[in-house]
């Protein structure tokens, strides 16, 4: 019975994960799991699947009998006006399914055909780790495997005729004892630093910030699956920039002008202070609606050339569509750099539907 239950549970999980995989684009673009994230798991709402069945009502006659004319609607109640008493039947609910972040990363990589990242820095250094993945007949008592021990004792007593169903006493002996055992594996030690920069001037609406938040969640999910350690930093700016926590990053709205170079200056200070380029894989993701003070553009280009592009695995600029922004900055970047820098990626994010393709553009080179 237990084996059948295990098979049914496994089949159910496969169906649910297949449903998630098939609808991944919807989850990516609409962010259903944002706000449901735990430490290692994400709760995703999946519509329940009901087995079709007949529901019998109160019949007062045979088939085709009773009052009414041809063409009258079938069923009780009034047509169209929604009037009537409150119902007593339960409604349909969404099933909350917990999926690990590692599984989500695998689904994302498969769906977007993302290549695995080849880290730099300490990626060539190996650290030994131990994994309990086998069973031995000797070992310390703290690692005794009780289930395997009793299964071995039961088999021995059955084989020797010492087991009685009327008196099912199982007494392990020394030869029955089994212990958990480990194997030593080598894992590369590589760390990644992600620095998010966002324009929070008055032209950036709440909708644009939600787009940024959703895209950042999936970027985090993928990069965490590729590195043993990931650190994140957040920078907001209008005409001035400052480092903030995650909550402030997504919920602050300022006003005033825009100087993107102030965000670059703050991000550069963070890198110099916390993330030496020789030891860290550095990713910068900048989001803006494309407005910038005119004379600031050249300063930004120079800072990118001299400070960021030589040391960053990727510098990604995502320009969100705004009813107030000019959209000029992405054209300045494209005109200045052209295709000369593989680690500079530019993406125009018109709406939520464009998040999917933007993530693939940012992460599709495996850098």
N, C-alpha and C positions, 0 to 999 in steps of 0.2 A: 504494500500500500504506500509506504513512504517513498519508494522509487517512482511510482506513478505520479505522486504529488510533486516530486522533484522535476519530473519530465514536464508536467503541466505548467509548473512555475517557470521553468526555463523557456518553454514555448511562449508563455505569456510575455516574458521579458523581451524575447526576440520580436514579437509582434509590436510591442510598444516602441522599442527602439527603431524598428523599421518605419513605424508611423512618424516618429520624430525625425528620422533621416529624410523621409519623403517630404516633410514640411519644414525642413531646416531653413529654407529661404524666408519663409514667413516668420519664423522665430528670430532670425537674424535681423530682418528689416523692421519688425514691430516690437522686439524686445520683451516678449512675454515673460522671460525668466529674470529680467532685471528686477531687483527688489526681493527675489526669492532665493538669493544666493547665500549658502552657508559657507562653512570653512572649506569643505571639500565636495559638497554636493549642491546641485541646483534643482529646484522643483519646477517642473514644466507642466502646464495644464494641457491635458490631452483629452479630447472628447471621448466619452465612454462609448463602447460598442455593445449594443443590445442585440440579443438573439431574437429574431422575429417570432412572434407568437400570436395566437388568436386570443381576443378578449371578448368574452360573452356578456351580452346585456340582458335586459328583461324582455323576453319575447312573449307576446300575448296571442300569437297565432302562428300559422304555418308560413312557409315561404310565399311572398307576394300577397299576403292577406293584410287587411286593416284599412283604415281610412287613408284618403289621399288620391291624387291624380297622377297620371304619367308626367314625369318631368319635375315633380316636387322634390326638393332636397331631402336627402336621407339623414336622419339623426335628430336629436332633441336640441332644444334651445332656439334662440332667435338668430336671425341671419344678419350679420354685418354691423349691428350697433354695439356689440360688446356687452350688452346688459346681461344681468344674471347674478346669481349668488356666488359667493367665494367658494372655490373648490377645496376639496379636502385631500386631493391626491398629491403626492410628492412630485416636484419638478425634476428636470434633467440637470445634472451637475457635471462639472468638469472633474476629471480624475487628475490629482496631483501626483506625478511620477518623479521620483528622485533619480537623477542621473549624475554620475561623477563628472568633474571637470575634465578628467583625462578622457572619458568617453566622448564628451562634447568636442574636445580638441581633435580626437581621431575623426569624428564625423565631419568637422569643419575642414580638416586637411583632405579627406577623401572627396568631399563635395566640391571644394574649390581647387582640387588638384595642387595643393601647396607642397612644394619641395621641402625636404628636411633642411634645417639650417646647419651650416658648418661654422661653429663658434670659433672665435679667435682668442688670444690671450692664454689663459690657463687650461684651455680645452685639451691640450696635449698632455696634461698632468693627470695621473690616475690616482684615485683614492679607493682603498679596499673597503668593501662593505660585505656584511654577512646576511645571508638569506636562509631562513629555515624552509627547506624544500625536500627533505628526505627523512627516512626512518632508519635507526640503527638499533642493534641489540645490546648496546652498551652506552653508558653516558651518565651524567650527574642526575640525581633524583629530581632536581628542580626542572628537568626537561623530560620527565617521564610522560609518555603519551598514554593516558588512561584508557581511552577507547581501544587503541590498537593492542594494548596489553590484555584487556579482557576478551577481545575477539580471539587473540592467540590462545588464551587459556581455555576458552569455550571450545575451540576447534580441537585442542589437545584432549579435553575431557570427552568430547563426542567420539573422537577416533579411538580412544582407549576404552570406551564403554563406561566411563565414570560419571557421565551426565545423566540425571534423571529428571524428566519433565515434572514429576510429582514433587521433587525436592530440588528446584533449580538453583543450586548453590555453586558459584564459580569461585574457585580458589586459585589465583595465579601462583606460579612458582618462579624461581629465578630465571629459568630459561624462557618464560613467557614475556618478560618485561621488555618493552620497547620504548625508545627514546627519540625525541625530535633531534634532527641533525641539520647542520648548516653547510652551505658551500660558500666559498669566497668568490666574489665577483669584483671586477674593477669597473668603476664608473668615472667618466671624465668629469673634471671639476670645471665648470664654466658658469659665470654669472652674467646677468644682463641687467642693465639700467634703462628704464623707460622714462623719458621726460616728456610730459604732455604740456603743451603751451596753447592757450586759448584767449582770443580776443573777447573781452566781456563788456565792451562799450555798448551804448544804447542800441546800436543797430543789430546786435546779436539777440534774437528772441529766445523764448523758452523752447520753442520747437527746434531751433538750431542746436541748442545745448543738449536736448534729448537725443538728437542724431549723433552728436559727439559722444555722449555717454554710452549709447548702444554700440557704436563702433569701437570705443575703447575697451568695452567688456570683452568683445571677441578677439581683439588684439592681445589683451592680457591672457585670455584663455589659450591662445595658440603659443605665445612666447613662453608661458609657464610650462607648457608641455615639452619645450625644446631645451630648457635650461634648468640646472639644479637649483639656482637661486635667482629671483627676480625682484628688483627694487624699483619702486615707482616714485616719481616726484611730479609736482603740479605747479605750473606757473600761470598766473592770469595777468592780463594787462589791458589798459586802455592807452592813455598817454604815458603812464608809468606802470611798472611791473613789480610783482612780488610773488614769493613762494608761499603756497597755501596747502591745506590738507585737502583730501578728496572731496569731502562734503562741501567745503567752500568753493572748490573748483567748479562744481556742477550747479551751484545754486546762487552764485553771486551775479548781480547785474549792476553795471556801473553806467556812467554817462561821460560825455566829453570826447576828446579827440583820440586818435590812435597812432601810436608809435611802436611798430613791431620790433624795432631794434632794442627797445628796453627789455622785451621778453628774451631776446637772444643774449643780451648781457647777463640777465639773471640765470638763464640756463647754463651759460658758460661758467659762471661762478659755482654753480652746483656741481658741474662735472669736475672742475679743478679741485673742489673741496672734498667730494665724496667718491668720485669714480675715475681713478686714473685710467687713461685710455689703454695702457699696456695690460691692465688686469681685467677690464670690463668690456663687454659687448654693449655698445651704447646705441639706443634707438630714440630718435626724437620725432614726435608727432605734433605738428602744429595745425591748429584749426582757426579759421578766420572767415569773414565774409568778403575779404578782398580789399577793404578800405585801409589806407595807410597815408600818413602825411607825406606829401609829394617828395620833399627833399630827403625823406628818411629811406627811400627805396635803395639808393646807391649805398648807403651805410649798411643796410641789411645784406646786400649782395656781397659786399666786402667781408662782412663777418661770417657769412656762410662759406666763402672761399677759404678764408684763413683759419677759422676756428672749427667749424662743424664738419664739413665734408671730408677733411683729411682724417678724422678720427671716428666718425660714426659709421656703424654698419649700415644704417639707413637714416636718412632725414626725409620724412614724409610730410608734405603739405596738403591738407585737405581743405578745400574752399567750399563752405556751405552756402547754399543759395539763400539770399536774404532780400526782402523787399526794400531794404534801405542801403545795402552795401553796393559799392561801385563794381566790385569784381575785378579791379585792375591789377591786383598784386600777382595773381597767378600768371597773367600775361607778361608781367615784368620778369618773373622768374624764368618762364619759358623762353623769352627773348634773350635774356642774359646768358643762361646756361645751356640752352638747347639740349642736345643729347650727349653732352660731354661728360656727364657725371652719372654713373650707373647707380650710385647710392642716393641720388636725389629723385624722389618720386612725387609727381604732382597729380592730384585727383580733384575733379569737380563733383561735389555731392549735391545734386539738385534737390533731392528729397529723401525720405526714408528708403524708398525702393532702390536708391543708388548706393546704399551702404554695402550691400552684398558685393557689387563689382569693385567698390573702393577698397574693401579689405583684400580682395584678390589682387588688385593692382599693387597695394602696399607690400603684401607679404609673398607675392608670387615668384620672387627671384631667389628665395632661400638664402638671403644674406644675413 
